[in-house]
Amino acid sequence: MGLVVSTLAALLVSSCGGGGGSQEEEQADTTTAGGGEQASEVALDAALEQSFEESDAPGVVAAVQTPQYTWVRALGVADRTSEEPMTPDVHHRIGSVNKTFTISLLLQAADEGLLSLDDTIDRYVEGVPNGDEITLRQMANMTSGIADYTSNERFGEDLGSDPQRIWRPEELVRFGIADSPAFDPGTEFQYSNTNTVLLGLVLEQVSGEPIGELYRERIIEPLGLQGTSFPDQADASLPEPHAQGYSLLAWLPVEVDPGEPVDVTDWSPSEAWTAGAMISTVEDLLAYGRVLGSTGEGLLPPEQQAERLDSFVSDVPPLNQPPLNGDLAYGLGLENDHGWIGHNGEIPGYNTNLFYHPELDAVVAVEVNSEISSGGCPEDMPTMTDGPLSIPCADPADRIFRALAEALGKPAPALGP
């Protein structure tokens, strides 16, 4: 299931209708430009409008921040039923971007001597196959061989039958353990949400604090992220304002054909826990993305940040094989996609991209209230019936991010066939 899907998953596959024009009033309020930057903003407008139309998504908030200007746009609708327009201030489920927060906590814990990245998982959690060989570092960079619980068919059946179920992280982990090992530790790359849920359990164990408190005390408050939160396991609501989230349930490992997009806004985020349950706003993502991809100031000590930015792995299968050929790398809770450093995220009904480019000193954040792919997708991946088929298959936030990256002069082309 694509509950919290990485860029890699989308790229290996490929490369509701919304619509609506740009919100001119919001543009006037949120956009500031300096000097001769107007031409680049025009290019960003055009790239967003075309890629949003191709995505066939209900709505989008997209933002770019450089040292010269901050550009923010909202297109489409926040609610397909009422046709309420999308606005830049919505709270949004950020899916796997949450992983960057979790691994930041892991690095903080290592810096404080609470654990070592070279510790094996069996020191903290019993019953993990190869647990005496798998290190916390391998779990953070997805080379552990621990299978992804979201791909387990039984998990998919249980989730589809009871979307409001409150999952305990130990339950999620058991599904991943049941299908493990996928390979010997350190020999391959496989994106697995089980890794990050396990690391959440480790962090609670060594700190003696609930993970939500760790996020708040150590990242959210120090960085002043006023619209960011980690929801209580029993609370499926989103703060106001928020957009409704829509899905065709394509990520379930069981066959489901709802016909029309399903409103999954209030599905329990406990199914993702430390792998993808967090909520944020585009304003917060811009601030966090810059810290995450550059100096790490307020997030990590310089030594830890340097280690993280030097941690990218691309020399193991399938990262070093076609179609990727080393152009996509994964490190300690971070992706490096053609020089863009950050992460993407999916959770039912919501799709996010957050990336920073060091040469541009630019952050790009994209929030879409649907994770429904568009384009010439495989037959087993449902898309909107009126969507364009003559373009490569892509998730909506991924498609829009790549269009904006190209407009900024640092393309991150899709790596699929």
TIMAR-338906 format. One line per 8 residues: number of its first residue (from 0); their letters; for each residue z, y, x of C-alpha. Coordinates in nm, 4 decimals, padded with zeros to 6 digits. Layout:
REM TIMAR-338906
NUM	a	Z:Y:X  ...;
END
This chain:
REM TIMAR-338906
0	mglvvstl	00.0000:00.0000:00.0000  -00.0797:00.3502:00.1149  00.2670:00.4755:00.0242  00.2974:00.6663:00.3485  -00.0408:00.6188:00.5105  -00.1264:00.7318:00.8606  -00.4442:00.9047:00.9645  -00.5391:00.5815:01.1372;
8	aallvssc	-00.5432:00.3880:00.8130  -00.7799:00.6368:00.6547  -01.0017:00.6466:00.9612  -01.0326:00.2713:00.9768  -01.1588:00.2745:00.6188  -01.4040:00.5616:00.6655  -01.4414:00.8390:00.8635  -00.8776:01.4086:-01.1786;
16	gggggsqe	-01.1158:01.6491:-01.1156  -00.9704:01.9787:-01.0238  -01.1674:02.2724:-00.9161  -01.0936:02.6298:-00.9847  -01.1589:02.9306:-00.7721  -00.9319:03.0893:-00.5146  -00.6307:03.2774:-00.6425  -00.7300:03.6290:-00.5405;
24	eeqadttt	-00.3951:03.7840:-00.6235  -00.2128:03.5276:-00.4120  -00.4590:03.5801:-00.1289  -00.3867:03.9498:-00.1229  -00.0143:03.8824:-00.1069  -00.0129:03.6070:00.1529  -00.2896:03.6876:00.3989  -00.2537:03.9210:00.6918;
32	agggeqas	-00.5195:03.9611:00.9556  -00.5359:04.1441:01.2802  -00.8225:04.3003:01.4709  -01.1499:04.1118:01.4501  -01.0079:03.7999:01.2846  -01.1673:03.8617:00.9433  -01.4760:03.6589:01.0328  -01.2646:03.3517:01.1012;
40	evaldaal	-01.0865:03.3967:00.7685  -01.4219:03.4067:00.5919  -01.5131:03.0834:00.7688  -01.1816:02.9291:00.6619  -01.2431:03.0338:00.3016  -01.5847:02.8700:00.3022  -01.4586:02.5530:00.4701  -01.1731:02.5189:00.2230;
48	eqsfeesd	-01.3874:02.5784:-00.0833  -01.6504:02.3225:00.0166  -01.4074:02.0524:00.1312  -01.1866:02.1018:-00.1751  -01.4871:02.0589:-00.4024  -01.5823:01.7423:-00.2112  -01.2266:01.6091:-00.2353  -01.2404:01.6135:-00.6162;
56	apgvvaav	-00.8651:01.6797:-00.6114  -00.6672:01.8692:-00.8769  -00.5256:02.1362:-00.6471  -00.4566:02.2335:-00.2882  -00.2484:02.4727:-00.0819  -00.3919:02.5243:00.2660  -00.2608:02.7457:00.5446  -00.3507:02.8404:00.9006;
64	qtpqytwv	-00.1262:03.0388:01.1318  -00.2380:03.1774:01.4676  -00.0808:03.4499:01.6835  -00.3190:03.6961:01.5153  -00.2856:03.6125:01.1464  -00.1493:03.3897:00.8723  -00.4045:03.2654:00.6187  -00.2858:03.0962:00.2980;
72	ralgvadr	-00.4948:02.9892:00.0003  -00.4291:02.7996:-00.3216  -00.7144:02.6458:-00.5237  -00.7327:02.4323:-00.8336  -00.4549:02.3320:-01.0683  -00.0949:02.2249:-01.0334  -00.1054:02.0445:-01.3682  -00.4143:01.8704:-01.5067;
80	tseepmtp	-00.2844:01.8888:-01.8626  -00.1793:02.2531:-01.8845  -00.4306:02.3664:-01.6201  -00.1595:02.5787:-01.4635  -00.3060:02.7145:-01.1382  -00.1842:02.5948:-00.8013  00.0285:02.8494:-00.6131  00.1252:02.8719:-00.2430;
88	dvhhrigs	00.4987:02.8391:-00.3076  00.5053:02.4878:-00.4568  00.7485:02.2230:-00.3373  00.5572:01.9163:-00.2256  00.6330:01.5570:-00.1242  00.5190:01.5394:00.2401  00.5082:01.1609:00.2864  00.4809:01.0441:00.6462;
96	vnktftis	00.5274:01.3921:00.7908  00.8893:01.2859:00.7310  00.8469:01.0475:01.0269  00.8312:01.3420:01.2650  01.1759:01.4515:01.1416  01.3193:01.1007:01.1809  01.1919:01.0565:01.5360  01.3159:01.4049:01.6239;
104	lllqaade	01.6634:01.2867:01.5235  01.6116:00.9749:01.7358  01.5283:01.1865:02.0397  01.8294:01.4097:01.9766  02.0510:01.1007:01.9614  01.9063:00.9774:02.2907  01.9704:01.3145:02.4523  02.3339:01.2983:02.3395;
112	gllslddt	02.3812:00.9465:02.4751  02.4315:00.7863:02.1338  02.1484:00.5442:02.2065  01.8606:00.4810:02.4455  01.4957:00.4569:02.3471  01.4902:00.1405:02.5583  01.7616:-00.0268:02.3508  01.6383:-00.3296:02.1588;
120	idryvegv	01.6686:-00.3301:01.7817  01.8913:-00.6400:01.7794  02.1741:-00.4209:01.9144  02.1808:-00.2484:01.5768  02.0122:-00.4700:01.3165  02.0220:-00.8488:01.2992  01.7392:-01.0734:01.1886  01.4346:-00.8829:01.3153;
128	pngdeitl	01.1854:-01.1301:01.4689  01.1546:-01.0560:01.8432  01.4485:-00.8203:01.7954  01.5742:-00.8928:02.1462  01.2431:-00.7649:02.2879  01.1454:-00.4784:02.0559  01.2671:-00.1393:02.1781  01.3407:00.1678:01.9706;
136	rqmanmts	01.0604:00.3381:02.1653  00.8104:00.0745:02.0515  00.9246:00.1231:01.6939  00.8796:00.4997:01.7230  00.5255:00.4659:01.8648  00.4263:00.1819:01.6279  00.3716:-00.0880:01.8919  00.6673:-00.3048:01.7860;
144	giadytsn	00.4821:-00.5738:01.5916  00.7174:-00.5306:01.2931  00.5037:-00.5617:00.9797  00.4684:-00.2831:00.7240  00.6720:-00.3501:00.4108  00.4304:-00.1432:00.2034  00.1608:-00.4063:00.2628  00.3767:-00.6852:00.1198;
152	erfgedlg	00.2342:-00.8060:-00.2113  00.5729:-00.8754:-00.3670  00.6876:-00.5239:-00.2822  00.3745:-00.3837:-00.4472  00.4346:-00.5870:-00.7601  00.7965:-00.4742:-00.7823  00.7037:-00.1093:-00.7248  00.4235:-00.1135:-00.9813;
160	sdpqriwr	00.6424:-00.2759:-01.2451  00.9352:-00.0355:-01.2011  00.8334:00.2991:-01.0424  01.1769:00.4508:-01.1106  01.3627:00.1753:-00.9245  01.6095:00.3038:-00.6671  01.5442:00.1115:-00.3458  01.8022:00.0547:-00.0767;
168	peelvrfg	01.6555:00.0799:00.2753  01.7819:-00.2695:00.3552  01.5648:-00.4027:00.0699  01.2558:-00.2309:00.2096  01.3222:-00.3686:00.5570  01.3450:-00.7261:00.4281  00.9835:-00.7138:00.3052  00.8648:-00.6064:00.6508;
176	iadspafd	01.0756:-00.8643:00.8305  00.9391:-01.1397:00.6046  00.5859:-01.0725:00.7331  00.6812:-01.0235:01.0991  00.5890:-01.0515:01.3780  00.2390:-00.9128:01.3502  00.1942:-00.9349:01.7316  00.3952:-00.9433:02.0518;
184	pgtefqys	00.5864:-00.6177:02.1194  00.3873:-00.3567:02.3105  00.0529:-00.5396:02.2951  -00.1047:-00.3659:01.9937  -00.0694:-00.0696:01.7601  00.0002:-00.1175:01.3909  00.1251:00.1616:01.1687  00.4364:00.0330:00.9945;
192	ntntvllg	00.6768:00.2170:00.7680  00.9326:-00.0560:00.8370  00.9763:00.0829:01.1890  01.0865:00.4232:01.0641  01.3150:00.2880:00.7917  01.4875:00.0709:01.0515  01.5272:00.3713:01.2803  01.6876:00.5595:00.9919;
200	lvleqvsg	01.9447:00.2815:00.9631  02.0056:00.2992:01.3386  02.0610:00.6755:01.3223  02.3135:00.6435:01.0430  02.4934:00.3724:01.2396  02.5250:00.5603:01.5696  02.6065:00.8980:01.4120  02.8341:00.7831:01.1312;
208	epigelyr	02.6587:01.0286:00.8974  02.4169:00.9879:00.6041  02.0584:01.0511:00.7077  02.0197:01.3395:00.4628  02.3074:01.5224:00.6313  02.1513:01.4629:00.9728  01.8207:01.6160:00.8596  02.0027:01.9147:00.7098;
216	eriieplg	02.2478:01.9812:00.9933  02.0172:01.9115:01.2859  01.6693:02.0219:01.1748  01.6468:02.1945:00.8370  01.9228:02.4534:00.8816  01.8708:02.5257:01.2555  01.5013:02.5945:01.1923  01.5654:02.7915:00.8719;
224	lqgtsfpd	01.3519:02.5632:00.6538  01.4745:02.6918:00.3198  01.2276:02.4965:00.1052  01.2709:02.1625:00.2834  01.4991:01.8840:00.1636  01.5622:01.5120:00.1768  01.6172:01.3995:-00.1822  01.9116:01.1981:-00.2983;
232	qadaslpe	01.8096:00.8345:-00.3494  01.8905:00.8570:-00.7201  01.7079:01.1875:-00.7780  01.3329:01.1672:-00.8354  01.2925:01.5317:-00.9333  01.1133:01.8021:-00.7361  01.2508:02.1569:-00.7044  01.0711:02.4288:-00.8962;
240	phaqgysl	00.8021:02.5366:-00.8618  00.6094:02.2163:-00.7962  00.2746:02.0626:-00.8758  00.2339:01.7405:-01.0718  00.1160:01.4531:-00.8508  -00.1691:01.2210:-00.9530  -00.2796:00.8770:-00.8371  -00.5211:00.5951:-00.9186;
248	lawlpvev	-00.2661:00.3549:-00.7627  -00.5256:00.2356:-00.5103  -00.2567:00.1740:-00.2479  -00.0852:-00.1028:-00.4454  -00.1603:-00.4455:-00.2896  -00.2168:-00.5773:-00.6406  -00.5165:-00.4959:-00.8591  -00.4517:-00.2068:-01.0962;
256	dpgepvdv	-00.7162:-00.0053:-01.2804  -00.5582:00.2829:-01.4720  -00.9005:00.4363:-01.5416  -00.7700:00.7925:-01.5254  -00.5291:00.9436:-01.2733  -00.1668:00.8624:-01.3473  00.0996:01.1333:-01.3294  00.3405:00.9865:-01.0718;
264	tdwspsea	00.5415:01.3026:-01.0075  00.8730:01.1436:-01.0979  00.8275:00.8070:-00.9257  01.1321:00.7333:-00.7144  01.0845:00.8526:-00.3539  01.3461:00.5993:-00.2413  01.0571:00.3598:-00.1768  00.9791:00.5660:00.1340;
272	wtagamis	01.3268:00.6714:00.2563  01.3137:00.7924:00.6203  00.9440:00.7019:00.6413  00.8324:00.9529:00.3799  01.0665:01.0825:00.1067  01.1037:01.4449:00.2237  01.0026:01.7557:00.0302  00.8808:02.0849:00.1792;
280	tvedllay	00.6670:02.3947:00.1267  00.3640:02.5178:00.3149  00.5644:02.8115:00.4523  00.8195:02.5744:00.6027  00.5500:02.3407:00.7315  00.3858:02.6228:00.9252  00.7149:02.7084:01.0960  00.8064:02.3457:01.1626;
288	grvlgstg	00.4580:02.2437:01.2778  00.4526:02.5105:01.5484  00.7905:02.4008:01.6885  00.6966:02.0341:01.6606  00.3716:02.0641:01.8544  00.4631:02.3296:02.1101  00.7977:02.4161:02.2708  01.0325:02.2177:02.0473;
296	egllppeq	01.2662:02.5203:02.0520  01.5557:02.4662:01.8132  01.4490:02.1056:01.7619  01.4663:01.9306:02.0999  01.5733:02.0175:02.4552  01.2770:02.0935:02.6849  01.3004:01.7561:02.8614  01.2927:01.5643:02.5334;
304	qaerldsf	01.0031:01.7711:02.4010  00.8061:01.7174:02.7218  00.8657:01.3429:02.6992  00.7481:01.3409:02.3408  00.4275:01.5311:02.4132  00.3578:01.2902:02.7001  00.4218:00.9782:02.4920  00.0828:00.9241:02.3290;
312	vsdvppln	-00.0509:00.5693:02.3415  -00.4230:00.5000:02.3081  -00.4816:00.2062:02.5447  -00.3947:-00.0819:02.3105  -00.5950:-00.2370:02.0241  -00.7183:-00.1040:01.7889  -00.6764:00.2467:01.9350  -00.8902:00.1620:02.2394;
320	qpplngdl	-01.1604:-00.0133:02.0370  -01.4471:00.1107:01.8168  -01.4524:00.3206:01.6078  -01.1456:00.4911:01.7572  -01.2268:00.4519:02.1289  -00.9122:00.6347:02.2375  -00.9883:00.9509:02.0374  -00.6791:00.8946:01.8261;
328	ayglglen	-00.3432:00.8377:01.9960  00.0060:00.7834:01.8610  00.3296:00.8733:02.0342  00.6948:00.9212:01.9437  00.6450:00.9981:01.5761  00.3364:01.2091:01.6448  -00.0405:01.1695:01.6255  -00.2869:01.3240:01.8689;
336	dhgwighn	-00.6222:01.3531:01.6948  -00.8835:01.5177:01.9212  -00.6138:01.7483:02.0604  -00.4511:01.8237:01.7235  -00.0828:01.7218:01.7388  00.1099:01.6415:01.4243  00.1077:01.3949:01.1385  -00.0362:01.3286:00.7980;
344	geipgynt	00.1379:01.1824:00.4976  00.0860:01.0072:00.1673  00.3262:00.9159:-00.1068  00.2197:00.8444:-00.4664  00.0540:01.1572:-00.6007  00.0794:01.3716:-00.2881  -00.1177:01.4042:00.0368  -00.0300:01.6217:00.3385;
352	nlfyhpel	-00.1674:01.7119:00.6810  00.0284:01.9113:00.9395  -00.1215:01.9696:01.2858  -00.0875:02.2088:01.5784  -00.3501:02.2786:01.8449  -00.2037:02.4007:02.1770  -00.5231:02.5702:02.2982  -00.5509:02.7759:01.9800;
360	davvavev	-00.1743:02.8087:01.9322  -00.2666:02.7400:01.5704  -00.0942:02.5429:01.2956  -00.2830:02.3958:00.9993  -00.0963:02.2736:00.6906  -00.2652:02.1166:00.3869  -00.0906:02.0043:00.0669  -00.2837:01.8264:-00.2111;
368	nseissgg	-00.1342:01.6996:-00.5377  -00.3274:01.3724:-00.5249  -00.3894:01.1047:-00.2631  -00.7086:00.9808:-00.4345  -00.9887:00.9384:-00.1807  -01.3395:01.0667:-00.2409  -01.6841:00.9935:-00.1041  -01.8633:00.6680:-00.0338;
376	cpedmptm	-01.5497:00.4547:-00.0297  -01.5315:00.0725:-00.0302  -01.5608:-00.0930:-00.3701  -01.1950:-00.1947:-00.3684  -01.0858:00.1696:-00.3258  -01.1140:00.3498:-00.6599  -01.2279:00.7111:-00.6619  -01.2903:00.9595:-00.9394;
384	tdgplsip	-01.6000:00.8558:-01.1331  -01.7544:01.2031:-01.1064  -01.6827:01.2444:-00.7362  -01.9545:01.2827:-00.4707  -02.0661:00.9544:-00.3117  -02.3020:01.0926:-00.0458  -02.0206:01.1942:00.1908  -01.7887:00.9759:00.4037;
392	cadpadri	-01.4793:00.8349:00.2364  -01.1638:01.0370:00.3084  -00.8259:01.1277:00.1676  -00.8249:01.4826:00.0238  -00.5835:01.6478:00.2695  -00.7544:01.4746:00.5606  -01.0972:01.5975:00.4490  -00.9739:01.9535:00.4066;
400	fralaeal	-00.7874:01.9572:00.7384  -01.0990:01.8422:00.9250  -01.3072:02.1142:00.7612  -01.0550:02.3802:00.8632  -01.0310:02.2407:01.2174  -01.4075:02.2693:01.2522  -01.4013:02.6258:01.1204  -01.1401:02.7070:01.3849;
408	gkpapalg	-01.3698:02.5778:01.6564  -01.1695:02.2636:01.7424  -01.3332:01.9845:01.5396  -01.1498:01.6614:01.4683  -01.4383:01.4514:01.3359  -01.3704:01.1413:01.1321  -01.3672:00.8376:01.3571  -01.4911:00.5798:01.1090;
416	p	-01.8436:00.4436:01.0601;
END
